[in-house]
């Protein structure tokens, strides 16, 4: 399954007036909702206040989003989202998928907390980034790279109970291999390729995955109780996908509360 890359949202640069992006969005919301008396002497026309529903629509059209604190999460366990990039290079342990034939070796790395029903309409985009590499060598680089990551939906169902608190990040037991997704795609697992490791990369590096935006299929496929998962994959003899750290970043549409 494929995905389209949405236009990245530019990074917000704080200032003395708006120290954070959230301050900036709230200010815009108040200005739109309260209107302006104008200034006839300077030729500035009066602008009437706008209803909250229209303010929210304008903000969505402008791409106003904020990071979801509930769904954004990192691997490995015990590292905070703020420290993950700084600490990735000091981590000693790694997780890997090793292919032995043409069949895809696929491991669940981790998954976000479960998504509740009120959160679904607010979700805007997500991205998976990994501190990873392949096996570090390749006899025929022209044949392409067969070490990659997938992101998608992990859905609990009868017979596949995850036995994890819905509000907690899901970390499977080390070495647990999930079955090929094609066998269960219609029932429990739906996935899309996020990104591939550079071919024959000898050093770990942060690799940015595709950004899944508002028009991507994942949002129409999500249901309450689903988790957003990350899988590491390898295919064909000798290929590995090795990872030390990873993060799922989920952004929600900004919606003003007090206008």
C-alpha positions, 0 to 999 in steps of 0.5 A: 500500500502506498501513501502520498506525502503531504506538504510539511508544515513550516516550523514555528519560530518563537518570538517575544510576542508569541513564544509558542505556536499555541499562543499564536493560534489562540491570538488568531482565534481571538482576533477572528472571533471578536472582530475589529471596529476598524478605523475610518480615518485611516481607511481601515474597514470594520470587520465583524466577528466570526462564529466559532464554527467558521473560525475553526474552518479557517484555521483548518484551511490554514493548516493549524495543528498542534502536537498530540500529547496523548498519541505521540510516543517513542521507542524504547521504553523509558525515554522521554519524547524530549530526550529521544533524539539526544539520547539515541546515540548513547543507547546500547541495545537494538532490535532487528528483523532479519530476512532468510528468503523472499518472504518478508520478515516483519516485527512490531516495534511499538504502537501508540496508545489506543485512539478514543472516539472523540480524538478521531475527527481531530487527527491531522497528520502523523510521521514516523522517524527512526534511528536505524540502518540496514545490515551495513553491506550489500553485494549489489547496490543496484538491486535496491534496498530491502530494509524498511519501516511500515506504519499502520493500524493495529486493531484489537479483536476477539482472539487478538487481545493485546492485554495492555492498558489502552492509555499506555504505549504498546511494547511487544515482548522482545522477539515476538513476530507478528504473522504476515499482515496480508493474512489479517489485513482485513481484520486486525492490521492495515499498513503503509510503507513509511521509509527505507533505510539507506543501502549499506549504511554502516552507521545509525542515523535519524531517518524521516518517514513519509508524512501522512496528511489529511488526504491519506487513507489511514485517517478514513480507516481508523476506528475507536480503539485502534493503535498506530503501529510501527513495524520493521521489515526486511526481505531477501537473504542477508537483509536486515532492518536494525533500529535503536530508537524511533518516534511516532509524531501525531498532530491534531487540528487546533481548535480554540476553546475559550474565545 
